[in-house]
Amino acid sequence: MKRRLLIAPAGLMAAALALSGCTQSGGSTESTSSAAASESAPVTAALTTVTVGIDEAPDAYNTNTSAANSVYNAWVDNATQGSFWKMQPDGSVKHDEEYGHFEKVSDDPLTIEYTWADDAKWSDGVALDCDDAMLWWAAFSGQVVDPNGEDADGDGQPDPIFQPASTSGTEKVKMPTCEPGDKTWDMVFTENYADWEVLGGGFMPAHIAAEQGGLSADNDGKALIDAIKNNDIAALTPVAEFWNSGWEYQADLVALPDLSLIPASGYYKYDNAANGTLTLVKNDQWWGTPANIDTVVIKAVSDAELVKALDNGEIDIFQPSAVSQDTVAQLDAIADKASYEVGSSWTYSHIDLDQHDGAVFDDILVRQAFLKCVPRQDLVDKFVRTVYPEGDVLDSHEFFPGQPEYTQLLAEAKSVTLYDEVDLAGAKALLEQAGYTEPVDVRLMRAQQSDMRGQQVQLIKASCDQAGFNIIDAADAEWSSKLDQQGAWDAVLFAWAGSGLLLSAEPQYVTGGGQNYGGYSNATVDEMWSQITQVTDPDDATPLKITAEEALWADPYNVVLYANPGLQAHSNHLIGSVFNPTQYGPTWNINEWTLSE
Amino acid sequence: MVKYILRRAGIALVIVLASTALSFFLVVVSGDPLEDLAQLRGPEKASKTALRTQVMHLDKPVIVRYGYWLAEVGRCLAKPFTGAECTLGSDRQGRAVLPQLTQAMGSTVRLVLAATIIAMFLGILVGLVTALRQYSVFDYATTFVAFLCYSMPSFWIATMLKQYAAIDFNNWLTNPTIGWGVLLAIALAGGVIWMLIVGGDRKLRWMVFGVATVATGLPLLLLVRLGWFSAPRLGLIGVILSAIVMAWLWSTLLGGSGKRAWPVRKVCAVAAGLGVAAYLVLNYVVGTFWDHANEGIILLLAAVAALAGVAAGHFLGGVQKSQAMKAGALTTVTTGVFIVLDRLLMAYPQLYSQTRGHPIATTGSQTPNLPDDFWFVSLDRIAHLVLPTAAIALISFAGYTRYTRATTLDVLNQDFIRTARSKGLLPRTVVVRHVFRNVMIPISTLIALDFAGVMAGAVVTETIFGWSGMGKLFSTSLTNVDPNPLMAYMLVTATLIVVMNLVADIAYAFLDPRIRIK
């Protein structure tokens, strides 16, 4: 099962999730270990190692490229690459003052001053300084372009020579003006950008990239800094090629590249890899508070086998990409060895409605009727509470349960609970009002491979057909490529993976947005978003979002159903792991883990 | 003959080409290569889509993409002449396929080869015995077990093995004691199994039952009581016993009985003595040489052992020289296996502690970060191989058993067997010389195809036990709708199956004189 960045295709998710209604208790049990591992042989040798089970082996050192940007690589980066900030389980951004310091020094133009700690250095001893910031800018700004380059993305312009996964925000950053050896540099924005707090990460060792690209790394990387400042495309192209693909691992992680090419800047550094297991050891050059555990092994184990591997002591912790009732039942059976936490993940299921001219849902009355008949609570009971008993209907397009803003939204915006109850009579009335006398055909597209989605469509059909719709189960193996084909569907059921960033939902709801597949357009929503993108204090965005949220319920675009349940299990030897519903994986607080007998 | 082979090779080539074309199109239409990017939000979706479209040529028609792939194969074929780069194309992330293929082939061979050989050896042996004891309880019991294994899905067998042979067994190892009831049950089971295999009249049955029950239960009791399972080792006594058993086995199988057998028995006894002497020398005389051994040294020692056995047979074999040389070499080499096993087991306490008391692994092919110690590392590899090997072997064992049984029954009813019996040959000679050899002719076809299947890997077993072999390559690329790695897989397996079919047909002609004469 694949899980590319931001969680599994919902189509593949939890195909095993049974429709059966019986609820499995999911409270975590922190009982102490009764496993008798200590009796006949000393176990001290292994007690300095923690093994993290992962569905798919990490595939690159540089996780920022569009090819290698995946949650699997992010799990490793949590341990090996420092960053100016860290996302907490509640979605708040915490500054890592040990790594360095950053603060907003000006609002106009928006300017952030970054300073690496004095002794901040790569694990090969080379200092983190200006050349790393310059390489970061060159890679992420999308402004280093070969005028004669190819145009693979088809926008009529030559592509930038670096291929980062994302340039959002960073494309608004001006080139830093630091000099070789500087620890401090300014991130100056050409226009305001709300998520400026989360850009200070993804630094790659510039001295390695320079050397591999044929530039000298002497004098604190002067050659590379000059090449970037002079926009010397000829000199930068080999550097970019190395940045794009030179840091990839062999398939299935057979071995690591030369260790001198992959220095770390975090708690751990790379040690070796063999047959899908990656070993990290404590980074002796890490300048902050060291982690507790000496060795971390990242071991590829397929999703379905994780529980058995935990039972057999081969892994100590895992977070599966798909959670089913079965996983929970298996974990309950080994409660003497392992504990688990369940919660709402930041991936949520929803139904988008096509409202282009002439489409069924062009008429707001039909949309409202559909919202009234979708059995959201029923879906939650059958597909969420079987795993996570506290799960509930999702009432927000922006926030997730567990975020303080979500609670605030429920308290302040009354319209968000408008459609919590199924109202078949009301739906019927709305359809009549819209002038329909015959059942309204709705082609509800969903992933063909997913039984779970199929069962959900049946539930929706059972309810909505009574209200005057005729739901047609449009199972499609190629649903994803049809999302942006107008007229290919009337409604589509799938999941979005939320990043918790302020701007992440913008492309779905603004007029003409990149993921606004249904052609939604609402003046209030557009207005709010144009303001949100301009805020420089995250707190200012919340009231704007709440206003947008009210508009999204009054003039609905889609039906948000529920936040998909998430799970994290760990052996009772491992203390300190905390479930993180964001996309950062279980290793987000690896420095706080300890092992006990 | 040459013309026949050439014609067959020509047809084979066409078949391979057609099957690659067919599978390429099937893969391409099987799904959406961009599906996993569907729920991404933000600009990384566009950049990832653009990159993948470029790498996989998704903007070109399928037929053109197949053409690209053929060109890659052509480049590989032309490599010896032009020195062109041979990668077999790239996967959807732009990584070359060839290194992935060689890696996958390597680990699949390690996984499946042992399983196939074990299944073949045991399957043929048991099939032979059930045919000779046709309609006995043993025959029915084996038939039952064989059909059970045959019809059980491999994921089920694998899951059961994980639970009982790994997790529960490991749990037991942390405190290896055994209750009287369980001990008695195991002993009685051993007695019954041997009784059914040996058969014979009532008196013999009871005797075998009694002896086998004690022979199963008593050592088990002793081993548990002596704490053997915490620090297992054969030790001098174990090696001496093994050497004696091996000497008895090979001299009986190859030497015949009565007075004529004496020279062979003598040679085997000497060979067993040599084996025990080698054990003493390796463990107590040569210092750390044995601790620092490696595969090369072991193979070298095996060759020396075989030579010593042959020499013993040559000088002491007398009239039975050729049989004695074979039996002597087999005795020394098989005794050597036990000497190696003894040394491997000595690494067990270390493995136990490194794996936190769970030596039998359920996933992966090795424990990372082991110290550089050949015996330790090898034992760990074996501990990872045990379960997947058992899972694969159980299923193909069933096939071999049934096939061998049927063939043997067929051969047993032939006239020449009756002739052999009536001219007064010993039953064992009839079975080993006349029955077994003829049974092996049709079985060779099965073996050839099975070896082709070895390379195809075991998709389910590899997935469940976390092996990155050919099966994993296949299933991953199919899930990803990523044709190039899958085509590399098809290329290897299709070629191998076609070639092995050819080999089986030709071998048939060579093995069976009747076909040649026609």
Chai-1 contact restraints between the chains, C-beta under 6 A:
chainA,res_idxA,chainB,res_idxB,connection_type,confidence,min_distance_angstrom,max_distance_angstrom,comment,restraint_id
A,K2,B,D36,contact,1.0,0.0,6.0,A-B,restraint_1
A,R4,B,D36,contact,1.0,0.0,6.0,A-B,restraint_2
A,L6,B,L40,contact,1.0,0.0,6.0,A-B,restraint_3
A,P9,B,E35,contact,1.0,0.0,6.0,A-B,restraint_4
A,P9,B,D36,contact,1.0,0.0,6.0,A-B,restraint_5
A,A36,B,T174,contact,1.0,0.0,6.0,A-B,restraint_6
A,A36,B,N175,contact,1.0,0.0,6.0,A-B,restraint_7
A,A37,B,T174,contact,1.0,0.0,6.0,A-B,restraint_8
A,A37,B,R356,contact,1.0,0.0,6.0,A-B,restraint_9
A,A37,B,G357,contact,1.0,0.0,6.0,A-B,restraint_10
A,E39,B,T174,contact,1.0,0.0,6.0,A-B,restraint_11
A,E39,B,N175,contact,1.0,0.0,6.0,A-B,restraint_12
A,S40,B,S230,contact,1.0,0.0,6.0,A-B,restraint_13
A,A41,B,P349,contact,1.0,0.0,6.0,A-B,restraint_14
A,A41,B,Y352,contact,1.0,0.0,6.0,A-B,restraint_15
A,A41,B,S353,contact,1.0,0.0,6.0,A-B,restraint_16
A,P42,B,S353,contact,1.0,0.0,6.0,A-B,restraint_17
A,V43,B,S353,contact,1.0,0.0,6.0,A-B,restraint_18
A,V43,B,R356,contact,1.0,0.0,6.0,A-B,restraint_19
A,A45,B,S353,contact,1.0,0.0,6.0,A-B,restraint_20
A,A45,B,Q354,contact,1.0,0.0,6.0,A-B,restraint_21
A,A46,B,Q354,contact,1.0,0.0,6.0,A-B,restraint_22
A,A46,B,R356,contact,1.0,0.0,6.0,A-B,restraint_23
A,S66,B,S47,contact,1.0,0.0,6.0,A-B,restraint_24
A,S66,B,K48,contact,1.0,0.0,6.0,A-B,restraint_25
A,S66,B,L51,contact,1.0,0.0,6.0,A-B,restraint_26
A,A67,B,L51,contact,1.0,0.0,6.0,A-B,restraint_27
A,A67,B,Q93,contact,1.0,0.0,6.0,A-B,restraint_28
A,N69,B,E44,contact,1.0,0.0,6.0,A-B,restraint_29
A,A152,B,A50,contact,1.0,0.0,6.0,A-B,restraint_30
A,A152,B,Q54,contact,1.0,0.0,6.0,A-B,restraint_31
A,D153,B,A50,contact,1.0,0.0,6.0,A-B,restraint_32
A,A165,B,E44,contact,1.0,0.0,6.0,A-B,restraint_33
A,S166,B,G42,contact,1.0,0.0,6.0,A-B,restraint_34
A,S166,B,P43,contact,1.0,0.0,6.0,A-B,restraint_35
A,S166,B,E44,contact,1.0,0.0,6.0,A-B,restraint_36
A,T167,B,P43,contact,1.0,0.0,6.0,A-B,restraint_37
A,S168,B,G42,contact,1.0,0.0,6.0,A-B,restraint_38
A,S168,B,P43,contact,1.0,0.0,6.0,A-B,restraint_39
A,A251,B,R95,contact,1.0,0.0,6.0,A-B,restraint_40
A,A251,B,Q100,contact,1.0,0.0,6.0,A-B,restraint_41
A,D252,B,S468,contact,1.0,0.0,6.0,A-B,restraint_42
A,V254,B,Q103,contact,1.0,0.0,6.0,A-B,restraint_43
A,N275,B,S365,contact,1.0,0.0,6.0,A-B,restraint_44
A,G276,B,S468,contact,1.0,0.0,6.0,A-B,restraint_45
A,T277,B,P368,contact,1.0,0.0,6.0,A-B,restraint_46
A,T279,B,P368,contact,1.0,0.0,6.0,A-B,restraint_47
A,T279,B,N369,contact,1.0,0.0,6.0,A-B,restraint_48
A,V297,B,P368,contact,1.0,0.0,6.0,A-B,restraint_49
A,V301,B,T363,contact,1.0,0.0,6.0,A-B,restraint_50
A,V301,B,G466,contact,1.0,0.0,6.0,A-B,restraint_51
A,S302,B,T463,contact,1.0,0.0,6.0,A-B,restraint_52
A,E305,B,T363,contact,1.0,0.0,6.0,A-B,restraint_53
A,K308,B,K162,contact,1.0,0.0,6.0,A-B,restraint_54
A,K308,B,T362,contact,1.0,0.0,6.0,A-B,restraint_55
A,A309,B,T362,contact,1.0,0.0,6.0,A-B,restraint_56
A,A309,B,T363,contact,1.0,0.0,6.0,A-B,restraint_57
A,D311,B,I167,contact,1.0,0.0,6.0,A-B,restraint_58
A,N312,B,A166,contact,1.0,0.0,6.0,A-B,restraint_59
A,N312,B,I167,contact,1.0,0.0,6.0,A-B,restraint_60
A,N312,B,H358,contact,1.0,0.0,6.0,A-B,restraint_61
A,N312,B,T362,contact,1.0,0.0,6.0,A-B,restraint_62
A,G313,B,R356,contact,1.0,0.0,6.0,A-B,restraint_63
A,G313,B,H358,contact,1.0,0.0,6.0,A-B,restraint_64
A,E314,B,T363,contact,1.0,0.0,6.0,A-B,restraint_65
A,A477,B,G31,contact,1.0,0.0,6.0,A-B,restraint_66
A,E478,B,D32,contact,1.0,0.0,6.0,A-B,restraint_67
A,S480,B,D32,contact,1.0,0.0,6.0,A-B,restraint_68
A,S480,B,E35,contact,1.0,0.0,6.0,A-B,restraint_69
A,S480,B,A38,contact,1.0,0.0,6.0,A-B,restraint_70
A,S481,B,D32,contact,1.0,0.0,6.0,A-B,restraint_71
A,S481,B,L34,contact,1.0,0.0,6.0,A-B,restraint_72
A,A495,B,Q39,contact,1.0,0.0,6.0,A-B,restraint_73
A,W496,B,Q39,contact,1.0,0.0,6.0,A-B,restraint_74
A,A497,B,Q39,contact,1.0,0.0,6.0,A-B,restraint_75
A,S504,B,R41,contact,1.0,0.0,6.0,A-B,restraint_76
A,Q515,B,R41,contact,1.0,0.0,6.0,A-B,restraint_77
